[in-house]
């Protein structure tokens, strides 16, 4: 018997269950028809479709082949559980079922039987208790965790009675869990709407923990499946990993999608009242074309005791730059003179594993602090003592095209020449960086190297768009009355901003190196390092100082797309399925060809997807194709930095200890120590690491969706819905997210280490 025939024969009619669900659906339909005539806006047809979809999901979970195969395949059982907890309950609640169900019953039943019972105070108190978010979340999490304990899970599989109890617990707690999220009318909420975002994200954490356990546990957790007859060629352990993946990705999306929608709805301005519901004129509030000045009285890092004065200390930046310079020189020397084996050389360990991860952590936590401590600029400042630095940077190079091209070359060379495995080449690259910074800024005035050339700087500029700190004015009124403009012109004691970012008109972190020159030059002490909502700057498009409007900057949009898609391409190039695909070319001198083809895809794919999305969204907005492309492309940057962060932090955590034997070797070679290096070092990877990676990706996706939604609202006229402009770009973000989740689940090559 084939698998398809077995699936067809495994359908269970379940007449009792089918009849109960059918009757419920008909009662709801009768009540919905009555209410649809009275309040059509409250009960549109999609609520009817949701309720019937929930009933169908329930039937599929208990009567389809999923139920028959659940005793043989954990993956089938997991799909069954997702239907019971993640699909059926929210669909039923989206139907606003209570009034339609009451309206569908005979009036005498409601008035003399059910109605008085529902109004009974003890019952209302019980209902309020069990629909409180703290109770619903706790019951849902406890039910999920307890029923996945191996002993109880095997008990449910071996006993039909306990199997039904398990399914009832999943459905009942799932129904309660989704209640405060959907808040079916006419019930009232216990918590403010914004609280549902952490409510869902915390639930996703427990889902991720369980999924990670199933995905990466090296033994079969449930003896029933280990001893069960195999229906396919898949082993019990592979089936368990597949079940973990099913629980992880679709399960996480079930939490993240509503969390993102709630966050976007809560953070968006009210759009007015629907005329179809209340019969009044609805006007979408006017959207400002510039960011409204706000008094920045929130968190200011400079006002933090001890830390603030240290950062503002006159010599803080030079001291940090000297330390970074010394470290860079040590890496260069070891790269040229040390062992050629990458894991034994500082040039093979520190730049590619530790420096990249730490800079991304700083970007996520604080902002572009690496540029503040950049050793290359320290050498440039020394060079200016001897070179004129008087020429104007060529006008035709004043954009991001050169930097974007250099990043493309780097991404290609990284794979084509295995830069991570070439300490001497790494040392040469660092040395070339020093020379380039010295010459470019030695002959051209301003910070031309930082603004137009440096690929590392462009990476940090783009990723800092989602940082929580920004150099900005504290009181706009003070700047309005200022007539000296020292923050940009400088004065006799301190130079002004070399990147021409005039503080009163500066918005966001793009092109800001956190040098703090404007802070020190301001005679009114009116510039701080202020807390901001990550990504908020990307939701509007004023004319920014030195940058203009993002909608007019295709070079910046292309740079963002290259770095965003490059994050996924860089990580994908290290996972086993991709390496197996490229294995035929290994050792044949064709690595540069493969890297070139991959690079072509890296250029074609983002341009193709983004152009398609821009063409579709153009029909719904007031902007041109080019402006749609430029504005929305920047909204993808958070999911890109999330992928960079999850990838770099994976290598950092699994190889955080690798510099120890490298330093031991260096000290031993120099005669500073008699201790020989111990190259046998343990791996500190732990089971929760993939969960942390996926959580970072989750947050990046939510932030991208928020930015895209706010941008769509700001670009569509009042006569059109912003969904038409939002959905195409949201699809691109989701595709990136899904590819990142797939990469996280794959075995990763441990480059630059001795671990496998």
C-alpha positions in Angstrom: 0.0 0.0 0.0 1.4 3.4 -1.0 1.7 6.3 1.4 -1.0 8.2 -0.4 -3.4 5.3 -0.2 -2.6 4.9 3.5 -3.4 8.6 4.1 -6.7 8.4 2.3 -7.8 5.3 4.3 -6.7 6.9 7.5 -9.5 9.5 7.5 -11.9 9.1 10.4 -15.4 10.2 9.8 -15.9 10.8 13.6 -19.7 11.3 13.2 -20.2 12.6 16.7 -17.4 15.2 16.3 -18.4 16.1 12.8 -22.1 16.6 13.8 -21.2 18.7 16.8 -18.9 21.0 14.7 -21.5 21.2 11.9 -24.3 22.2 14.3 -22.0 24.8 15.9 -21.2 26.2 12.5 -24.9 26.4 11.5 -25.9 28.1 14.8 -23.1 30.6 14.3 -24.2 31.2 10.7 -27.8 31.9 11.8 -26.7 34.4 14.4 -24.1 36.0 12.1 -26.8 36.6 9.4 -28.9 38.5 12.0 -26.1 40.6 13.3 -24.7 41.2 9.8 -27.9 43.0 9.0 -27.8 45.1 12.2 -24.1 45.9 12.5 -22.5 44.9 9.2 -19.2 46.6 10.0 -18.8 44.6 13.2 -19.5 41.3 11.5 -18.1 41.3 8.0 -18.0 38.1 6.0 -14.3 37.4 6.9 -15.4 36.8 10.5 -17.7 34.1 9.3 -14.9 32.6 7.2 -12.6 32.7 10.3 -15.1 30.9 12.5 -15.7 28.2 9.9 -12.0 27.9 9.3 -11.5 27.3 13.0 -14.1 24.5 13.0 -12.4 23.0 10.0 -9.0 23.1 11.7 -10.5 21.3 14.7 -11.9 18.6 12.5 -8.6 18.2 10.6 -6.7 17.9 13.9 -8.8 15.0 15.2 -10.2 13.2 12.2 -7.6 13.6 9.4 -4.6 11.3 8.8 -2.6 13.5 11.2 -4.4 11.8 14.1 -3.8 8.3 12.7 -0.1 9.0 12.0 0.5 10.8 15.3 1.5 7.6 17.0 4.2 6.9 14.3 5.6 10.3 13.4 6.3 13.0 15.9 6.3 15.6 13.0 2.7 14.6 12.2 1.8 14.9 15.9 3.4 18.3 16.1 1.3 19.6 13.2 -1.8 18.3 15.0 -0.8 20.2 18.1 -0.2 23.4 16.1 -3.7 23.1 14.7 -5.1 22.8 18.2 -3.1 25.6 19.8 -2.1 28.1 17.1 -4.7 27.9 14.4 -8.1 26.7 15.6 -8.4 28.9 18.7 -7.5 32.3 17.2 -9.7 31.6 14.1 -12.6 30.8 16.3 -12.0 33.9 18.4 -11.6 36.1 15.3 -15.2 35.2 14.5 -16.4 37.1 17.7 -18.4 33.9 18.4 -20.4 34.7 21.5 -23.1 37.0 20.1 -23.6 35.1 16.9 -23.9 31.8 18.9 -26.4 33.3 21.2 -28.2 34.9 18.3 -28.4 31.6 16.5 -30.1 29.8 19.3 -33.9 30.0 19.9 -34.8 33.1 21.8 -36.5 31.3 24.7 -33.3 29.2 25.3 -31.3 32.4 25.6 -33.8 34.5 27.6 -34.9 31.8 30.1 -31.9 29.5 30.2 -28.5 30.6 29.0 -28.8 34.4 29.5 -29.4 34.4 33.3 -26.7 31.8 33.7 -24.2 34.0 31.8 -25.1 37.0 34.0 -24.6 35.0 37.2 -21.9 36.9 39.2 -19.9 33.9 40.3 -19.6 32.8 36.6 -18.6 36.3 35.6 -15.9 36.3 38.3 -14.6 32.9 37.1 -14.6 34.2 33.5 -12.6 37.3 34.5 -10.1 35.2 36.4 -9.5 32.7 33.5 -9.2 35.5 30.9 -6.7 37.5 32.8 -3.5 37.6 30.6 -1.3 36.5 33.5 -3.4 33.4 34.0 -3.9 32.6 30.3 -0.2 32.9 29.6 0.8 30.7 32.6 -1.7 28.0 31.8 -0.6 27.9 28.2 3.1 27.7 29.0 2.6 25.1 31.8 0.4 22.9 29.5 3.0 23.1 26.7 5.9 22.3 29.0 4.3 19.6 31.1 2.8 17.6 28.2 6.2 17.6 26.4 7.9 15.8 29.4 8.8 12.4 27.9 7.0 10.4 30.5 3.7 12.2 30.1 4.1 12.4 26.3 4.5 8.7 26.1 1.6 8.2 28.4 -0.7 10.2 26.1 0.5 8.1 23.1 -0.1 4.8 24.9 -3.6 5.7 26.3 -6.5 6.9 24.2 -8.0 8.6 27.3 -4.9 10.5 28.2 -4.4 11.4 24.5 -7.8 13.1 24.5 -7.0 14.8 27.8 -3.8 16.1 26.3 -5.5 17.5 23.2 -8.2 19.1 25.4 -5.5 20.8 27.4 -3.8 22.1 24.3 -7.0 23.4 22.8 -8.4 24.9 26.0 -5.2 26.6 27.1 -4.7 27.8 23.5 -8.2 29.2 23.4 -7.5 31.1 26.7 -4.1 32.2 25.5 -5.4 33.9 22.4 -8.3 35.5 24.2 -6.5 38.7 25.5 -4.6 38.9 22.1 -7.8 39.0 20.0 -10.1 40.3 22.8 -13.4 39.2 21.1 -16.1 41.8 21.3 -17.9 42.6 23.6 -15.3 41.5 26.2 -13.0 44.0 27.9 -9.3 43.8 28.3 -7.4 43.5 31.6 -4.1 45.0 30.3 -3.3 47.8 27.8 -2.9 46.8 24.2 0.8 47.3 24.0 1.3 44.6 26.7 0.3 42.0 24.2 3.6 42.4 22.4 5.8 41.2 25.3 3.0 38.7 26.1 3.5 37.1 22.7 7.3 37.4 22.6 7.7 35.7 26.0 5.4 32.9 24.8 7.6 32.6 21.7 10.6 32.1 24.0 9.1 29.0 25.6 8.1 27.7 22.2 11.7 28.3 21.0 13.1 26.5 24.0 11.0 23.4 23.4 11.6 23.5 19.7 15.4 23.8 20.3 15.3 20.8 22.6 13.6 18.6 20.0 15.8 19.9 17.1 19.2 19.5 18.7 18.8 16.7 21.3 21.1 13.9 20.2 18.8 11.1 21.3 15.2 10.2 20.7 13.3 11.9 23.5 10.1 9.7 23.3 10.5 6.0 23.4 7.1 5.5 21.6 8.6 6.9 18.4 11.9 5.1 18.9 10.1 1.7 18.9 7.3 2.6 16.4 7.1 1.2 12.9 8.8 3.6 10.5 6.3 4.7 7.8 9.0 6.5 5.9 12.8 6.3 5.4 13.2 9.0 7.9 14.8 7.9 11.2 13.2 8.6 14.6 15.9 11.2 15.3 15.4 12.9 12.0 11.7 12.9 12.6 12.2 14.5 16.0 14.4 17.2 14.4 11.7 17.8 11.8 9.1 18.1 14.5 11.3 20.7 16.3 11.6 22.7 13.0 7.8 22.6 12.6 7.3 23.8 16.1 10.0 26.4 15.8 9.3 28.3 12.5 5.5 28.1 12.0 5.1 28.3 15.8 7.3 31.4 16.1 5.5 33.1 13.1 2.2 32.5 14.9 3.4 34.6 17.7 5.4 37.2 15.7 2.8 38.1 13.1 0.2 39.3 15.6 2.9 40.9 17.8 4.1 42.9 14.8 0.6 43.9 13.9 -0.3 45.0 17.4 3.0 46.9 17.7 2.4 48.7 14.3 -1.2 49.4 15.2 -0.3 50.8 18.7 2.6 52.9 17.4 0.7 54.3 14.4 -1.4 57.4 14.7 -5.1 56.9 14.8 -6.6 57.0 11.3 -10.1 58.2 12.2 -13.4 56.5 12.4 -14.7 54.2 9.6 -17.7 55.9 7.9 -19.3 52.5 7.2 -19.5 51.9 10.9 -20.7 55.2 12.3 -21.9 57.1 9.3 -19.5 60.0 9.7 -16.7 61.4 7.6 -13.4 59.6 8.3 -10.2 61.4 7.6 -6.7 60.0 8.0 -4.7 62.5 10.0 -2.3 64.6 8.0 1.2 63.1 7.9 4.1 65.5 8.5 6.7 65.6 5.8 9.4 66.3 8.4 10.2 65.0 11.8 8.5 67.1 14.4 11.0 68.7 16.8 10.7 67.1 20.2 12.4 68.2 23.4 14.9 65.4 24.1 14.5 65.0 27.8 14.8 61.3 27.9 17.7 59.1 28.6 21.1 60.7 27.9 24.2 58.6 28.2 26.3 61.6 29.0 24.2 62.1 32.2 24.9 58.6 33.5 27.2 58.8 36.6 30.8 57.7 36.0 30.2 56.4 32.5 29.0 59.7 31.0 31.9 61.8 32.2 34.4 59.1 31.0 33.0 59.2 27.5 33.0 63.0 27.4 36.5 63.1 28.8 38.7 65.1 26.4 41.2 62.3 26.0 38.8 59.3 25.9 38.7 59.0 22.2 42.5 59.3 21.6 43.2 56.8 24.4 40.8 54.3 22.9 42.2 54.9 19.4 45.7 54.3 20.7 44.7 51.0 22.3 43.0 49.9 19.1 46.1 51.0 17.1 48.4 48.9 19.3 46.1 45.9 18.9 45.9 46.4 15.1 49.8 46.5 15.0 50.0 43.3 17.0 47.6 41.6 14.6 49.5 42.9 11.5 52.9 41.6 12.9 51.4 38.2 13.8 49.7 38.0 10.5 52.9 38.5 8.6 55.3 36.6 10.9 53.2 34.2 12.8 51.9 30.7 11.8 50.1 30.4 8.5 47.4 28.3 10.1 44.6 30.7 10.7 43.3 29.3 14.1 46.9 29.7 15.5 47.3 33.3 14.3 45.8 36.5 15.9 45.1 37.8 12.4 42.9 34.7 11.8 41.1 34.8 15.1 40.5 38.3 16.4 39.3 40.2 13.3 37.0 37.6 11.8 35.4 36.1 14.9 35.7 38.5 17.9 36.0 42.0 16.5 33.0 41.6 14.1 30.8 40.2 16.8 31.7 42.8 19.4 31.1 45.7 17.0 27.7 44.3 16.1 26.8 44.0 19.8 27.8 47.6 20.3 25.6 48.6 17.4 22.6 46.8 18.8 23.2 48.1 22.4 24.5 51.6 22.0 25.4 52.7 18.5 28.4 53.3 16.2 31.1 53.3 18.9 33.6 51.5 16.8 34.0 54.5 14.5 34.6 56.6 17.6 37.6 54.4 18.5 38.7 53.8 14.9 42.6 53.5 14.8 42.6 54.3 11.0 41.3 57.8 11.7 44.0 58.2 14.5 46.7 57.6 11.8 44.9 60.0 9.5 44.9 62.8 12.1 48.6 62.3 12.5 49.1 62.4 8.7 47.3 65.8 8.5 50.3 67.3 10.4 52.3 66.7 7.2 49.8 66.6 4.4 47.6 69.6 3.3 44.1 68.0 3.4 42.9 70.9 1.3 41.4 69.4 -1.9 37.7 68.9 -2.5 36.5 65.3 -2.9 35.4 64.8 -6.5 31.7 65.6 -7.0 31.0 62.5 -9.1 32.2 60.3 -6.1 30.0 62.0 -3.5 27.7 59.2 -2.8 27.6 55.6 -1.6 28.3 54.0 -5.0 32.1 53.6 -4.4 31.6 52.2 -0.9 28.9 49.9 -2.2 31.2 48.6 -4.9 34.0 48.0 -2.4 31.6 46.0 -0.2 30.6 43.9 -3.2 34.3 43.2 -3.9 34.9 42.3 -0.3 31.9 39.9 -0.2 33.2 38.2 -3.4 36.9 38.1 -2.2 35.9 36.8 1.2 34.6 33.6 -0.4 36.8 33.5 -3.5 40.1 33.7 -1.6 39.1 32.4 1.9 40.2 35.6 3.5 39.3 34.2 6.9 41.9 31.5 6.4 44.7 33.8 5.2 46.4 35.6 8.1 49.0 37.3 5.9 46.3 38.6 3.5 44.3 39.8 6.5 47.3 41.7 7.8 47.8 43.2 4.4 44.2 44.3 4.3 44.5 46.1 7.7 47.8 47.7 6.6 46.1 48.8 3.3 43.3 50.4 5.3 45.8 52.5 7.3 47.5 53.6 4.0 44.1 54.5 2.4 42.9 56.5 5.3 46.2 58.3 5.6 46.3 59.2 1.9 42.6 60.0 1.2 42.1 62.2 4.3 45.6 63.5 4.0 44.9 65.2 0.6 41.1 65.7 0.8 39.5 67.9 3.4 36.6 66.8 5.5 36.2 63.1 6.5 36.1 61.9 2.9 37.4 58.5 3.7 34.7 57.8 6.3 31.9 59.3 4.3 32.5 58.0 0.8 35.1 55.2 0.9 35.4 53.1 4.0 33.4 49.8 3.6 33.6 49.1 7.4 32.2 52.6 8.1 29.3 52.1 5.7 28.5 48.8 7.3 28.3 50.5 10.7 26.4 53.5 9.3 23.7 51.2 7.9 23.4 48.9 10.9 23.3 51.9 13.3 20.0 52.9 11.7 18.5 50.5 14.2 20.6 51.5 17.2 18.9 52.8 20.4 21.2 55.9 20.8 21.7 58.9 18.7 23.8 62.1 18.9 21.2 64.8 18.8 20.3 68.1 20.3 18.6 68.2 23.7 16.6 71.4 23.3 15.7 72.6 19.8 14.9 76.1 21.0 18.5 76.6 22.1 19.7 75.7 18.6 17.2 78.1 17.1 18.7 81.0 19.0 22.3 80.0 18.3 24.2 82.2 15.8 27.7 80.8 16.0 27.0 77.2 14.6 30.1 75.9 16.3 28.8 72.3 16.1 29.5 72.3 12.4 32.0 75.2 11.9 34.1 74.5 15.0 35.9 77.1 17.1 39.4 77.9 18.3 39.4 75.0 20.8 37.5 72.3 18.9 36.8 71.4 15.3 33.2 70.9 14.2 31.5 68.0 12.4 33.7 67.0 9.5 30.9 65.0 7.9 28.8 68.2 7.6 26.0 66.9 9.8 24.5 70.1 11.1 22.9 69.1 14.5 19.6 71.1 14.3 18.9 69.4 10.9 20.5 66.1 11.6 18.2 63.0 11.8 19.3 59.5 12.6 22.7 57.8 12.7 23.5 57.7 9.0 27.1 59.0 8.4 27.5 59.8 12.1 30.8 58.4 13.4 30.1 59.2 17.1 33.3 61.3 17.1 31.6 63.7 19.5 33.3 66.7 17.9 29.9 68.5 17.8 29.3 67.7 21.5 32.6 69.3 22.5 32.3 72.3 20.2 28.7 73.3 21.3 29.1 76.3 23.5 25.6 75.7 25.1 26.3 72.0 26.0 23.1 71.2 24.1 24.2 68.0 22.3 23.7 64.7 24.0 23.9 61.0 23.3 20.1 60.4 23.5 17.9 57.3 23.6 15.7 57.0 20.6 13.2 54.4 19.3 15.2 52.1 17.1 14.4 52.6 13.5 12.0 55.5 14.0 14.1 57.7 11.8 13.4 55.4 8.9 9.6 55.9 9.1 9.7 59.5 7.9 11.7 61.3 5.2 12.6 64.9 6.0 15.5 66.7 4.2 18.4 65.6 6.4 21.6 67.6 6.8 24.2 66.5 4.3 22.1 63.5 3.2 19.0 65.1 1.8 15.9 62.9 1.5 16.3 59.1 1.6 13.7 58.9 -1.3 16.2 60.7 -3.5 19.2 58.4 -2.7 19.2 55.3 -4.8 22.9 54.8 -3.9 22.0 54.5 -0.2 19.1 52.1 -1.0 21.4 49.9 -3.0 24.0 50.0 -0.2 21.3 48.9 2.3 20.1 46.1 0.0 23.7 44.8 -0.6 24.4 44.7 3.2 21.0 43.2 4.0 21.0 40.4 1.5 24.8 40.0 2.0 24.1 39.0 5.6 22.1 36.0 4.5 24.5 35.1 1.7 27.5 35.3 3.9 25.9 33.0 6.5 24.5 30.6 3.8 28.0 30.1 2.4 29.0 28.4 5.7 26.2 25.9 6.1 26.4 22.2 5.1 23.7 22.0 2.3 25.3 25.0 0.5 28.8 23.6 0.9 27.6 20.2 -0.4 26.1 22.0 -3.4 29.4 23.7 -4.1 31.5 20.6 -3.3 32.1 19.6 -7.0 34.0 22.8 -7.5 36.2 22.4 -4.4 39.9 21.9 -5.1 39.6 22.6 -8.8 40.7 26.2 -8.8 37.2 27.3 -9.6 36.3 28.8 -6.2 36.5 32.3 -7.6 34.0 31.3 -10.3 31.5 30.0 -7.8 32.0 33.1 -5.7 31.4 35.2 -8.8 28.1 33.4 -9.6 27.0 33.8 -5.9 27.9 37.5 -6.1 25.8 37.8 -9.3 22.9 36.3 -7.5 23.6 38.6 -4.6 23.1 41.6 -6.9 20.3 40.2 -9.1 18.1 38.8 -6.3 17.8 41.9 -4.1 17.3 44.2 -7.1 14.7 41.8 -8.6 12.7 41.3 -5.4 12.9 45.0 -4.4 12.1 46.3 -7.9 9.0 44.0 -8.0 7.9 45.2 -4.6 8.5 48.8 -5.5 6.5 48.4 -8.8 3.5 47.0 -6.9 3.6 49.5 -4.0 3.8 52.4 -6.4 0.2 51.8 -7.4 -0.9 52.6 -3.8 1.3 55.5 -2.9 1.9 59.1 -4.1 5.6 58.5 -4.9 7.3 57.4 -8.0 8.9 54.0 -8.5 12.3 55.3 -7.6 11.1 56.9 -4.5 9.2 53.8 -3.4 12.3 51.7 -4.0 14.5 54.1 -2.0 12.2 54.6 0.9 11.1 51.0 1.5 14.5 49.4 0.9 15.8 51.1 4.0 13.1 49.4 6.0 14.7 46.0 5.4 17.9 47.0 7.2 16.8 45.7 10.7 16.3 42.2 9.5 19.7 42.4 7.9 21.5 43.5 11.0 19.6 40.8 12.9 21.1 38.2 10.5 24.6 39.7 10.8 24.2 39.6 14.6 22.9 36.1 14.9 25.7 34.8 12.5 28.5 36.7 14.2 27.4 35.9 17.7 27.1 32.2 16.8 30.8 32.1 16.0 31.7 34.3 18.9 30.0 32.1 21.5 31.3 28.9 20.0 34.8 30.2 19.7 35.0 32.9 22.4 38.0 31.1 24.1 40.1 30.6 20.9 42.4 33.6 21.4 43.7 32.1 24.7 46.0 29.5 23.0 46.9 32.0 20.3 48.2 34.5 22.9 49.9 31.6 24.7 51.7 30.7 21.5 52.7 34.4 20.8 54.1 34.8 24.3 55.9 31.5 24.1 57.5 32.5 20.8 58.6 35.8 22.2 60.1 34.1 25.2 57.7 35.9 27.6 56.2 32.7 28.8 57.3 29.1 29.3 53.8 27.7 29.0 53.2 26.0 25.7 49.8 26.6 24.1 47.1 24.1 24.7 45.2 23.8 21.4 42.7 21.3 22.7 40.0 23.7 23.9 36.4 22.9 24.6 33.5 24.4 22.6 31.2 26.6 24.7 28.2 26.2 22.3 25.0 25.4 24.1 21.6 24.2 23.1 20.0 27.6 23.7 22.2 29.3 21.1 19.9 28.7 18.1 17.1 30.0 20.1 19.0 33.2 20.8 19.8 33.5 17.1 16.2 33.1 16.1 15.1 35.6 18.8 17.4 38.2 17.2 15.9 37.4 13.8 12.4 37.7 15.3 13.1 41.1 16.7 14.7 42.2 13.4 11.7 41.1 11.4 9.3 42.9 13.8 11.3 46.1 13.5 11.4 45.9 9.7 7.7 45.3 9.5 7.1 48.2 11.8 9.2 50.5 9.7 7.6 49.3 6.5 4.1 49.8 7.9 4.8 53.3 9.2 6.4 54.2 5.8 3.4 52.8 3.9 1.0 54.8 6.1 3.0 57.9 5.4 3.1 57.4 1.7 -0.5 56.5 0.8 -3.2 59.0 0.2 -6.3 59.1 2.5 -8.4 57.5 -0.3 -6.2 54.3 -0.4 -5.3 51.6 2.1 -1.7 51.4 3.1 -1.9 47.6 3.0 -1.3 47.5 -0.8 2.0 49.3 -0.4 3.0 47.4 2.8 2.3 43.8 1.8 4.9 43.4 -1.1 7.7 44.7 1.0 6.5 42.7 4.0 6.7 39.6 1.8 10.4 40.4 1.0 11.1 40.8 4.7 9.4 37.4 5.4 11.4 35.7 2.7 14.6 37.0 4.3 13.4 35.9 7.7 12.5 32.4 6.5 15.9 32.0 4.8 17.6 33.1 8.0 15.6 30.6 10.1 16.6 27.8 7.6 20.2 28.8 7.9 20.1 28.8 11.7 18.9 25.2 11.6 21.7 24.0 9.4 25.1 22.7 10.6 27.5 25.6 10.4 31.1 25.4 9.3 33.5 26.6 12.1 35.8 28.7 10.1 39.0 30.0 11.6 38.9 27.5 14.5 40.1 24.0 15.2 36.6 22.9 16.1 34.3 20.8 13.9 
